[in-house]
C-alpha cells in the first residue's frame, strides 16, 4: 500500500509540473535541432523560441507565443507537445512526439479537420 501511495504522489507531482511549465518549457520537449521530414524532405528547425519550417515553397516561422492550445503530451513513454496554428489558408493542429530511445520525432498533422499521414522527422 505504501508503494502505491508513493507512486501516486510521484505521478501527481510530475503531472503538476507538466501543467505548470511555461510555453517555452513545454515546447522544449523537442530537442533543439534541424530535422528532415520523411515525406517531403522539408527541414523543421526547433528552437526554444519556436519552429521554422522550410520546404520548396518557402519557409514559415511559428513563434511559441503564437501557438494556440500548446500542451505537453506523452504517449507510450514518448514526451512531446501539441498545438494549433492557423494561417489565412489553413487551420492546422500538430502533435509532435520524441522517441527517447532513437531520437526520431513523430509528427501528426490535422489540416482543415482532415488528418494527414503521419511523418517522421530525423535529425540532420
Backbone as JSON, one array per atom type, in Angstrom:
{
  "sequence": "XXXXXXXXXXXXXXXXXXXXXXXXXXXXXXXXXXXXXXXXXXXXXXXXXXXXXXXXXXXXXXXXXXXXXXXXXXXXXXXXXXXXXXXXXXXXXXXXXXXXXXXXXXXXXXXXXXXXXXXXXXXX",
  "N": [[0.82, -1.19, 0.0], [1.96, 1.22, 0.75], [3.76, 1.6, -1.32], [2.08, 2.04, -3.49], [0.82, 4.44, -2.75], [3.07, 6.07, -2.67], [3.89, 5.98, -5.4], [1.64, 7.15, -6.53], [1.8, 9.76, -5.47], [4.18, 10.63, -6.69], [3.41, 10.51, -9.39], [1.4, 12.48, -9.41], [2.93, 14.73, -8.8], [4.63, 14.9, -11.04], [2.74, 15.23, -13.07], [1.6, 17.68, -12.26], [3.84, 19.32, -12.54], [4.15, 19.26, -15.28], [1.89, 20.69, -16.15], [2.42, 23.14, -15.08], [4.43, 24.26, -16.47], [6.15, 26.68, -18.49], [5.36, 28.12, -21.72], [7.61, 27.95, -23.38], [9.02, 26.0, -22.03], [7.37, 23.77, -22.32], [7.43, 23.43, -25.13], [10.06, 22.85, -25.31], [10.32, 20.13, -25.03], [10.92, 18.93, -27.37], [13.98, 18.25, -28.73], [16.2, 20.88, -29.45], [17.08, 21.4, -32.71], [17.8, 20.8, -36.21], [15.64, 19.06, -38.35], [14.79, 16.57, -40.79], [11.94, 16.06, -42.69], [10.15, 13.08, -43.36], [8.39, 12.62, -45.59], [8.44, 14.75, -47.45], [10.9, 15.96, -47.43], [11.16, 18.42, -46.17], [12.63, 20.88, -44.05], [12.57, 21.02, -40.65], [13.09, 23.14, -38.08], [13.69, 23.25, -34.76], [13.61, 25.38, -31.97], [14.15, 27.07, -28.84], [12.51, 29.26, -28.92], [10.66, 28.84, -30.92], [9.39, 27.37, -33.99], [10.67, 26.67, -37.18], [9.77, 26.07, -40.46], [10.93, 24.88, -43.46], [10.55, 24.47, -46.85], [10.22, 23.47, -50.33], [8.49, 25.43, -51.18], [9.03, 27.71, -49.72], [9.44, 29.33, -46.52], [8.27, 29.24, -43.13], [7.89, 30.7, -39.97], [6.98, 29.81, -36.76], [6.35, 31.29, -33.9], [6.67, 30.42, -30.43], [4.89, 31.77, -28.76], [2.76, 32.28, -30.46], [1.52, 29.9, -30.84], [-1.42, 28.15, -30.5], [-3.26, 26.69, -27.84], [-1.11, 25.21, -26.78], [0.32, 22.37, -25.42], [1.78, 19.99, -23.17], [2.44, 16.62, -23.97], [2.3, 13.05, -23.62], [2.98, 9.83, -24.87], [2.95, 6.45, -24.74], [5.36, 6.52, -23.26], [6.81, 8.4, -24.67], [7.77, 11.72, -24.77], [6.37, 14.94, -25.66], [4.68, 17.52, -27.54], [1.67, 19.36, -28.25], [-0.12, 21.53, -30.46], [-1.97, 24.24, -31.96], [-2.09, 26.01, -35.04], [-3.04, 28.58, -37.08], [-3.34, 29.73, -40.43], [-4.05, 32.12, -43.04], [-4.96, 30.53, -45.09], [-5.21, 27.86, -44.11], [-6.18, 25.75, -41.33], [-4.46, 24.24, -38.81], [-3.52, 21.51, -36.68], [-0.98, 20.27, -34.6], [0.79, 17.43, -33.48], [3.48, 16.37, -31.8], [5.9, 14.04, -31.11], [8.68, 12.66, -29.32], [10.83, 9.96, -29.66], [12.43, 8.58, -27.02], [14.46, 6.7, -27.12], [15.62, 6.34, -29.76], [15.61, 8.91, -30.77], [14.02, 9.72, -32.87], [11.53, 11.76, -34.25], [8.05, 11.87, -34.19], [5.45, 13.01, -36.21], [2.24, 14.28, -36.33], [-0.29, 15.7, -38.18], [-3.24, 17.59, -38.42], [-5.08, 18.9, -40.89], [-7.23, 21.4, -41.7], [-9.29, 19.93, -40.49], [-8.95, 17.35, -41.48], [-7.05, 14.46, -41.03], [-3.62, 14.17, -41.79], [-1.24, 11.91, -43.36], [0.88, 10.25, -41.01], [4.18, 11.37, -40.25], [7.77, 11.16, -40.06], [10.46, 12.78, -38.4], [13.81, 13.22, -38.87], [16.89, 13.77, -37.29], [19.21, 16.08, -38.61]],
  "CA": [[0.0, 0.0, 0.0], [2.85, 2.38, 0.79], [4.33, 1.79, -2.66], [1.03, 2.61, -4.34], [0.68, 5.84, -2.36], [4.29, 6.75, -3.11], [3.81, 6.14, -6.85], [0.58, 8.13, -6.8], [2.33, 11.09, -5.15], [5.14, 10.98, -7.74], [2.63, 10.76, -10.6], [0.74, 13.78, -9.26], [3.96, 15.77, -8.87], [5.07, 15.01, -12.43], [1.62, 15.82, -13.81], [1.53, 19.09, -11.88], [4.97, 20.02, -13.14], [3.88, 19.4, -16.72], [0.91, 21.74, -16.38], [2.93, 24.41, -14.58], [5.53, 24.71, -17.31], [5.94, 27.8, -19.4], [5.2, 27.71, -23.12], [8.93, 27.57, -23.88], [9.36, 24.74, -21.38], [6.58, 22.71, -22.97], [7.96, 23.24, -26.47], [11.41, 22.33, -25.13], [10.32, 18.66, -25.03], [11.53, 18.54, -28.64], [15.35, 18.74, -28.7], [16.51, 21.94, -30.43], [17.93, 20.93, -33.81], [17.14, 20.76, -37.52], [15.19, 17.71, -38.69], [14.26, 16.4, -42.14], [10.65, 15.36, -42.68], [10.26, 11.88, -44.19], [7.59, 12.54, -46.82], [8.69, 15.81, -48.44], [12.25, 16.49, -47.19], [11.15, 19.76, -45.58], [13.51, 21.0, -42.89], [11.9, 21.56, -39.48], [14.1, 23.57, -37.11], [13.12, 23.53, -33.45], [14.41, 26.22, -31.08], [13.39, 27.41, -27.63], [11.58, 30.35, -29.21], [9.65, 28.48, -31.9], [9.61, 26.36, -35.02], [10.77, 27.16, -38.56], [9.57, 25.01, -41.45], [11.42, 25.34, -44.76], [10.4, 23.48, -47.92], [10.42, 24.02, -51.67], [7.62, 26.59, -51.36], [9.45, 28.83, -48.89], [9.56, 28.99, -45.11], [7.38, 29.89, -42.17], [8.33, 30.6, -38.58], [5.87, 29.83, -35.8], [6.86, 31.57, -32.55], [5.98, 29.7, -29.35], [3.78, 32.6, -28.24], [1.64, 32.26, -31.42], [0.94, 28.55, -30.86], [-2.63, 28.08, -29.7], [-3.52, 25.44, -27.12], [0.13, 24.48, -26.59], [0.23, 21.49, -24.25], [2.71, 18.87, -23.1], [1.77, 15.34, -24.14], [3.12, 11.85, -23.6], [2.32, 8.67, -25.44], [3.8, 5.27, -24.61], [6.66, 6.91, -22.75], [7.44, 9.42, -25.51], [7.31, 13.08, -24.47], [6.18, 15.8, -26.81], [3.77, 18.64, -27.37], [0.66, 19.56, -29.28], [-0.54, 22.92, -30.57], [-2.69, 24.61, -33.18], [-1.61, 27.23, -35.68], [-3.87, 28.88, -38.24], [-2.93, 30.73, -41.41], [-5.22, 32.59, -43.8], [-5.42, 29.45, -45.96], [-5.43, 26.58, -43.44], [-6.17, 25.58, -39.88], [-3.71, 23.01, -38.55], [-3.1, 21.12, -35.34], [0.24, 19.47, -34.64], [1.13, 16.58, -32.33], [4.87, 16.04, -32.05], [6.41, 13.17, -30.05], [10.08, 12.26, -29.48], [11.17, 8.65, -29.13], [13.63, 8.82, -26.21], [15.49, 5.7, -27.4], [16.36, 6.58, -31.0], [15.59, 10.33, -31.1], [13.15, 10.0, -34.01], [10.37, 12.57, -33.9], [6.85, 11.51, -34.95], [4.66, 14.2, -36.46], [0.87, 14.08, -36.8], [-0.9, 16.99, -38.51], [-4.62, 17.62, -38.89], [-5.2, 20.11, -41.71], [-8.63, 21.72, -42.0], [-10.15, 18.86, -39.98], [-8.61, 16.05, -42.06], [-5.7, 14.01, -40.64], [-2.65, 13.88, -42.85], [-0.45, 10.73, -42.97], [1.95, 10.51, -40.03], [5.53, 11.51, -40.82], [8.84, 11.17, -39.07], [11.49, 13.81, -38.55], [15.11, 12.68, -38.45], [17.9, 14.81, -37.05], [20.16, 16.26, -39.71]],
  "C": [[0.87, 1.26, 0.0], [3.44, 2.67, -0.59], [3.32, 2.44, -3.59], [0.85, 4.09, -4.04], [1.89, 6.64, -2.83], [4.26, 7.0, -4.62], [2.74, 7.15, -7.24], [1.07, 9.55, -6.54], [3.31, 11.54, -6.23], [4.4, 11.31, -9.03], [1.96, 12.13, -10.53], [1.75, 14.91, -9.36], [4.42, 15.99, -10.31], [3.98, 15.66, -13.27], [1.49, 17.31, -13.5], [2.65, 19.9, -12.49], [4.76, 20.23, -14.63], [2.93, 20.56, -16.98], [1.41, 23.11, -15.93], [4.04, 24.98, -15.45], [5.14, 25.92, -18.15], [5.8, 27.26, -20.81], [6.54, 27.24, -23.68], [9.36, 26.23, -23.29], [8.62, 23.57, -22.0], [7.16, 22.4, -24.34], [9.37, 22.65, -26.42], [11.47, 20.81, -25.04], [10.95, 18.13, -26.32], [12.96, 19.1, -28.63], [15.61, 19.76, -29.82], [17.51, 21.42, -31.45], [17.14, 21.08, -35.1], [16.84, 19.3, -37.85], [14.68, 17.7, -40.12], [13.0, 15.57, -42.07], [10.66, 14.25, -43.73], [9.52, 11.96, -45.52], [7.89, 13.61, -47.85], [10.06, 16.48, -48.3], [12.27, 17.94, -46.73], [12.06, 19.75, -44.35], [12.73, 21.71, -41.77], [12.97, 21.88, -38.46], [13.41, 24.0, -35.82], [14.11, 24.35, -32.64], [13.55, 26.54, -29.86], [12.31, 28.45, -27.91], [10.51, 29.99, -30.23], [10.12, 27.46, -32.9], [9.68, 27.05, -36.37], [10.67, 25.97, -39.48], [9.98, 25.57, -42.81], [11.26, 24.2, -45.75], [10.56, 24.16, -49.26], [9.56, 25.25, -51.93], [8.01, 27.8, -50.54], [9.6, 28.39, -47.44], [8.56, 29.78, -44.29], [7.98, 29.68, -40.79], [7.11, 30.74, -37.69], [6.46, 30.08, -34.42], [6.03, 30.82, -31.5], [4.77, 30.48, -28.88], [2.59, 32.66, -29.19], [0.98, 30.89, -31.53], [-0.27, 28.52, -29.94], [-2.74, 26.71, -29.05], [-2.26, 24.58, -26.97], [0.05, 23.66, -25.31], [1.31, 20.41, -24.34], [1.9, 17.59, -23.23], [2.79, 14.22, -23.97], [2.29, 10.71, -24.19], [3.29, 7.51, -25.43], [5.22, 5.62, -24.2], [7.4, 7.95, -23.58], [6.9, 10.8, -25.16], [7.13, 13.89, -25.75], [5.26, 16.95, -26.49], [2.73, 18.64, -28.48], [0.27, 21.03, -29.27], [-1.31, 23.11, -31.85], [-2.07, 25.89, -33.73], [-2.4, 27.43, -36.97], [-3.2, 29.93, -39.12], [-4.19, 31.18, -42.13], [-5.82, 31.45, -44.64], [-5.87, 28.2, -45.21], [-5.46, 26.69, -41.93], [-5.51, 24.22, -39.63], [-3.54, 22.79, -37.06], [-1.92, 20.17, -35.5], [0.36, 18.67, -33.36], [2.51, 16.01, -32.64], [5.39, 15.24, -30.85], [7.85, 12.76, -30.36], [10.27, 10.88, -28.88], [12.46, 8.81, -28.34], [14.76, 7.83, -26.5], [16.3, 6.05, -28.64], [16.34, 8.04, -31.46], [14.73, 10.69, -32.3], [11.91, 10.74, -33.52], [9.21, 12.16, -34.81], [5.96, 12.74, -35.02], [3.29, 13.82, -37.0], [0.25, 15.46, -36.99], [-2.34, 16.76, -38.93], [-4.79, 18.95, -39.6], [-6.66, 20.29, -42.12], [-9.57, 20.57, -41.64], [-9.84, 17.48, -40.52], [-7.2, 15.64, -41.64], [-4.84, 13.72, -41.85], [-1.88, 12.62, -42.42], [0.65, 11.12, -41.99], [3.29, 10.54, -40.75], [6.54, 11.42, -39.69], [9.81, 12.29, -39.42], [12.79, 13.19, -38.03], [16.1, 13.81, -38.34], [18.89, 14.84, -38.18], [21.57, 16.16, -39.22]]
}
